[in-house]
Amino acid sequence: MKKILINISFLLALGVAFSSCKKKLADEYNNPELSTKPSVPNFFTAMLNNDRVRPSYWNLRTYLLTQIGIYSQTASFDNSAGAYQQSDGYSGNYWTDFYYASGNGSGPMALYRSMEKTYAGLSAADQASQKVFMEAAKVVLYDQASKMVDAWGDIPFSQAGSLESTSLIKNAPFDDAKTLYTTFISGLDEAATYFGTATTTASFQKQDIMLKGSMDMWRRYANSIRLRLLMRMSFVDEATAKTAVNAMLANPSSYPLIDGGNSGSYSPASSDVLLQPLTNYANSPLNAFTESDSYFAPDYMLNKAMLPANDPRIPVVFDKYGKTVNNVFVPNATYQAMPITFTAEQQANDYTSYSVIDSATFLNNLKLPGIVITAPEVNLLKAEAFERWGSTTDAQTAYNTALQQSVSFYYYLNGLGGGTVAQPDAATITAFLNNSNVAYTGSTDQKLALIWVQKWVHFGILQSDEAWSEYRRTKFPQLTFVTQTLSGYTTPPTRLIYPSVETAYNSNYSTVKAKDTRTTKIFWDVK
């Protein structure tokens, strides 16, 4: 595809913004980089400060857009021979960014092990005062580790991080993926229970750059990730998932969630778990999109899901684009995505006739937050659970609430980027919910399909990893993938293969080598 011509005058300020990023962290929080003494609170802040959570340049450019976004079709891509080929180097970067406290991620595993070691050396009184950091860190670790499982399956976990724990380098064994899910689900329940009675501290409020020390929000965060994992494994172990999820949904006072309350009280900034940028600098999302040709509207998302429903999110998710004629820019008359079946030559020649993603919401938005979990996702999880195991009326309520919240969420992102598109009025929202392509009607299977497609739409570009996991779990949307010509990579994978940075050095790789293929499925992928 051709490179898009976008106003990039904002780049002039990036040098100043970049230099101010670390200064702001140092000024407002106890930055672990500035301390020579191991500190549980300092390690915790570093753990949160994760560029694999934020839509930073490297995370977008090397992982979300050019690998996972292609496999989930939440991003556009060139229809080339190697389109579905995994990048060993880039996936290796993501892998190491989880295990080691360096590079483009915070290294949650290494930092958590450092926290454990430091915490063990504290007095009983200090342990009591700093337990809140350990419980919150456990939630973050389990959340990030579950994404590793969803991408690769079995991963080193229970014995990983030996250098930080014992100052010895030891090859960690690969833990069974389903067993890890059980550990995560149990641990998240324990953490949520803890936060239900714990009291925040001034130190925790200062160090918590994500939720500002709110015990209520940490409780909701833990419960919501637990709900996500239970629903993800619900087709392989439905009895366990059904019992646990129904217990949560039947008692919301004991299991509060990131669900935003009713649609009228939902505010993304206060209701969702978001990691805001420390400065107005997001490592140039524009460059990540344009360098990887990922700025065009995905075919299914716009043409099949949103346009037929007259979706009110369209004006803040996409731009009509256009072409220059006699030095005058002429916008396209309508929104339309380039067909996924276009050849690379057609993509290169006809790109100006098709829509691109919105510049205020995405391309030029230096205030884009990292999305951890949102109320729309949680309500769509609730809708699925109610439809399968409970009341279809409750399912419809949760579904409609989720769609209204998702509209608000994308207008919120647009506003952060300086967009001025007016929020849709109540009549527009009602018409959207009643549109025959969206309205919650039909058989149970048809309603579940609605839920799953709308969840995929909501995840979009910024949560391509969750979109890919849910696509593999549910097989919705029913996407078309053009068969490519590179031998061994004609179709997208069902999992990532382990990167060479692990296979070349971990002697325990031999125990998982037989199932290290592109076509092996993650344990929850059984439909």
ZIFEN-V825838 format. One record per residue. RES is the residue in three letters. SS is DSSP state (h for helix, s for strand, l for the rest). NEAR is the number of other C-alpha atoms within 8 Angstrom. Layout:
BEGIN
{{RES,SS,NEAR} {RES,SS,NEAR}}
END
This chain:
BEGIN
{{MET,l,9} {LYS,l,6} {LYS,l,7} {ILE,l,5} {LEU,l,4} {ILE,l,4} {ASN,l,5} {ILE,l,6} {SER,h,5} {PHE,h,8} {LEU,h,7} {LEU,h,6} {ALA,h,7} {LEU,h,9} {GLY,h,7} {VAL,h,7} {ALA,h,11} {PHE,h,9} {SER,h,8} {SER,h,9} {CYS,h,11} {LYS,h,8} {LYS,h,8} {LYS,h,10} {LEU,h,11} {ALA,h,10} {ASP,h,7} {GLU,h,7} {TYR,l,9} {ASN,l,12} {ASN,l,11} {PRO,h,11} {GLU,h,5} {LEU,h,7} {SER,l,7} {THR,l,6} {LYS,l,4} {PRO,l,8} {SER,l,9} {VAL,h,12} {PRO,h,12} {ASN,h,12} {PHE,h,14} {PHE,h,15} {THR,h,15} {ALA,h,12} {MET,h,13} {LEU,h,11} {ASN,l,8} {ASN,l,12} {ASP,l,11} {ARG,l,12} {VAL,l,9} {ARG,l,15} {PRO,l,14} {SER,l,12} {TYR,h,12} {TRP,h,10} {ASN,h,13} {LEU,h,14} {ARG,h,13} {THR,h,11} {TYR,h,14} {LEU,h,15} {LEU,h,16} {THR,h,13} {GLN,h,12} {ILE,h,12} {GLY,h,17} {ILE,h,14} {TYR,h,10} {SER,h,12} {GLN,l,9} {THR,l,12} {ALA,l,15} {SER,l,14} {PHE,l,10} {ASP,l,9} {ASN,l,10} {SER,l,8} {ALA,l,8} {GLY,l,9} {ALA,l,10} {TYR,l,13} {GLN,l,7} {GLN,l,7} {SER,l,7} {ASP,h,8} {GLY,h,7} {TYR,h,9} {SER,h,12} {GLY,h,13} {ASN,h,9} {TYR,h,11} {TRP,h,10} {THR,h,10} {ASP,h,15} {PHE,h,15} {TYR,h,12} {TYR,l,12} {ALA,l,13} {SER,l,8} {GLY,l,7} {ASN,l,10} {GLY,l,12} {SER,l,18} {GLY,l,15} {PRO,h,14} {MET,h,13} {ALA,h,13} {LEU,h,16} {TYR,h,14} {ARG,h,12} {SER,h,11} {MET,h,13} {GLU,h,10} {LYS,h,10} {THR,h,11} {TYR,h,10} {ALA,h,7} {GLY,l,6} {LEU,l,9} {SER,l,6} {ALA,h,6} {ALA,h,7} {ASP,h,8} {GLN,h,11} {ALA,h,7} {SER,h,7} {GLN,h,11} {LYS,h,8} {VAL,h,10} {PHE,h,11} {MET,h,11} {GLU,h,10} {ALA,h,10} {ALA,h,11} {LYS,h,12} {VAL,h,12} {VAL,h,10} {LEU,h,11} {TYR,h,10} {ASP,h,9} {GLN,h,10} {ALA,h,9} {SER,h,10} {LYS,h,9} {MET,h,11} {VAL,h,12} {ASP,h,10} {ALA,h,10} {TRP,h,12} {GLY,l,12} {ASP,l,10} {ILE,s,12} {PRO,s,10} {PHE,l,9} {SER,l,6} {GLN,l,8} {ALA,l,11} {GLY,l,10} {SER,h,13} {LEU,h,9} {GLU,h,12} {SER,h,11} {THR,h,6} {SER,l,7} {LEU,l,8} {ILE,l,6} {LYS,l,6} {ASN,l,8} {ALA,l,12} {PRO,l,11} {PHE,s,12} {ASP,s,11} {ASP,l,9} {ALA,h,12} {LYS,h,7} {THR,h,8} {LEU,h,9} {TYR,h,10} {THR,h,8} {THR,h,8} {PHE,h,11} {ILE,h,11} {SER,h,8} {GLY,h,10} {LEU,h,15} {ASP,h,11} {GLU,h,8} {ALA,h,14} {ALA,h,13} {THR,h,9} {TYR,h,10} {PHE,h,12} {GLY,h,9} {THR,h,6} {ALA,l,8} {THR,l,6} {THR,l,10} {THR,l,7} {ALA,h,6} {SER,h,7} {PHE,h,13} {GLN,h,11} {LYS,h,11} {GLN,h,14} {ASP,l,12} {ILE,l,10} {MET,l,9} {LEU,l,9} {LYS,l,10} {GLY,l,11} {SER,l,9} {MET,h,11} {ASP,h,8} {MET,h,10} {TRP,h,12} {ARG,h,16} {ARG,h,13} {TYR,h,12} {ALA,h,13} {ASN,h,14} {SER,h,12} {ILE,h,11} {ARG,h,12} {LEU,h,11} {ARG,h,10} {LEU,h,10} {LEU,h,12} {MET,h,12} {ARG,h,10} {MET,l,12} {SER,l,13} {PHE,l,11} {VAL,l,9} {ASP,l,8} {GLU,h,9} {ALA,h,7} {THR,h,8} {ALA,h,12} {LYS,h,11} {THR,h,8} {ALA,h,9} {VAL,h,12} {ASN,h,10} {ALA,h,8} {MET,h,10} {LEU,h,9} {ALA,h,6} {ASN,l,8} {PRO,l,9} {SER,l,5} {SER,l,6} {TYR,l,10} {PRO,l,9} {LEU,l,11} {ILE,l,15} {ASP,l,10} {GLY,l,11} {GLY,l,6} {ASN,l,7} {SER,h,10} {GLY,h,4} {SER,h,7} {TYR,l,10} {SER,l,10} {PRO,h,11} {ALA,h,6} {SER,h,6} {SER,h,12} {ASP,l,13} {VAL,s,14} {LEU,s,12} {LEU,s,12} {GLN,l,10} {PRO,l,12} {LEU,l,8} {THR,l,10} {ASN,l,8} {TYR,l,13} {ALA,l,15} {ASN,l,8} {SER,l,12} {PRO,h,16} {LEU,h,9} {ASN,h,8} {ALA,h,12} {PHE,h,14} {THR,h,11} {GLU,h,9} {SER,l,10} {ASP,l,13} {SER,l,12} {TYR,l,10} {PHE,s,13} {ALA,l,16} {PRO,l,13} {ASP,h,12} {TYR,h,9} {MET,h,11} {LEU,h,13} {ASN,h,11} {LYS,h,9} {ALA,h,12} {MET,h,11} {LEU,l,11} {PRO,l,9} {ALA,l,11} {ASN,l,8} {ASP,l,9} {PRO,l,10} {ARG,l,9} {ILE,h,10} {PRO,h,9} {VAL,h,14} {VAL,h,11} {PHE,s,12} {ASP,s,12} {LYS,l,13} {TYR,l,11} {GLY,s,12} {LYS,s,10} {THR,s,8} {VAL,s,7} {ASN,l,4} {ASN,l,5} {VAL,s,6} {PHE,s,8} {VAL,s,8} {PRO,s,8} {ASN,l,11} {ALA,l,5} {THR,l,5} {TYR,l,11} {GLN,l,10} {ALA,l,13} {MET,l,13} {PRO,l,6} {ILE,l,10} {THR,l,5} {PHE,l,10} {THR,l,8} {ALA,h,10} {GLU,h,7} {GLN,h,9} {GLN,h,12} {ALA,h,9} {ASN,h,7} {ASP,h,8} {TYR,h,11} {THR,h,8} {SER,h,9} {TYR,l,16} {SER,l,16} {VAL,s,12} {ILE,s,12} {ASP,l,12} {SER,h,9} {ALA,h,13} {THR,h,16} {PHE,h,14} {LEU,h,11} {ASN,l,13} {ASN,l,15} {LEU,l,11} {LYS,l,12} {LEU,l,14} {PRO,l,10} {GLY,s,11} {ILE,s,12} {VAL,s,9} {ILE,s,13} {THR,l,14} {ALA,h,14} {PRO,h,14} {GLU,h,12} {VAL,h,16} {ASN,h,13} {LEU,h,14} {LEU,h,11} {LYS,h,11} {ALA,h,15} {GLU,h,11} {ALA,h,14} {PHE,h,12} {GLU,h,14} {ARG,h,7} {TRP,h,8} {GLY,l,9} {SER,l,8} {THR,h,8} {THR,h,6} {ASP,h,11} {ALA,h,15} {GLN,h,10} {THR,h,9} {ALA,h,12} {TYR,h,13} {ASN,h,9} {THR,h,12} {ALA,h,15} {LEU,h,11} {GLN,h,10} {GLN,h,12} {SER,h,10} {VAL,h,10} {SER,h,11} {PHE,h,10} {TYR,h,12} {TYR,h,12} {TYR,h,9} {LEU,h,10} {ASN,h,16} {GLY,h,11} {LEU,h,11} {GLY,l,14} {GLY,l,8} {GLY,l,10} {THR,l,6} {VAL,l,8} {ALA,l,4} {GLN,l,6} {PRO,l,7} {ASP,l,6} {ALA,h,6} {ALA,h,6} {THR,h,9} {ILE,h,11} {THR,h,8} {ALA,h,8} {PHE,h,13} {LEU,h,11} {ASN,h,8} {ASN,l,10} {SER,l,6} {ASN,l,7} {VAL,l,10} {ALA,l,9} {TYR,l,9} {THR,l,6} {GLY,l,7} {SER,l,6} {THR,h,8} {ASP,h,7} {GLN,h,9} {LYS,h,12} {LEU,h,10} {ALA,h,10} {LEU,h,10} {ILE,h,12} {TRP,h,13} {VAL,h,11} {GLN,h,9} {LYS,h,12} {TRP,h,12} {VAL,h,9} {HIS,h,9} {PHE,h,12} {GLY,l,11} {ILE,l,10} {LEU,l,8} {GLN,l,10} {SER,h,15} {ASP,h,11} {GLU,h,8} {ALA,h,14} {TRP,h,12} {SER,h,10} {GLU,h,13} {TYR,h,12} {ARG,h,10} {ARG,h,11} {THR,h,8} {LYS,l,9} {PHE,l,11} {PRO,l,9} {GLN,l,5} {LEU,l,7} {THR,l,5} {PHE,l,7} {VAL,l,8} {THR,l,6} {GLN,l,13} {THR,l,8} {LEU,l,8} {SER,l,5} {GLY,l,4} {TYR,l,12} {THR,l,11} {THR,l,9} {PRO,l,9} {PRO,l,10} {THR,l,10} {ARG,l,14} {LEU,l,10} {ILE,l,8} {TYR,l,9} {PRO,l,11} {SER,h,8} {VAL,h,8} {GLU,h,10} {THR,h,10} {ALA,l,7} {TYR,l,6} {ASN,l,9} {SER,h,8} {ASN,h,10} {TYR,h,11} {SER,h,7} {THR,h,7} {VAL,l,10} {LYS,h,7} {ALA,h,7} {LYS,h,6} {ASP,l,9} {THR,l,9} {ARG,l,9} {THR,l,7} {THR,l,9} {LYS,l,9} {ILE,l,13} {PHE,l,10} {TRP,l,11} {ASP,l,10} {VAL,l,8} {LYS,l,6}}
END
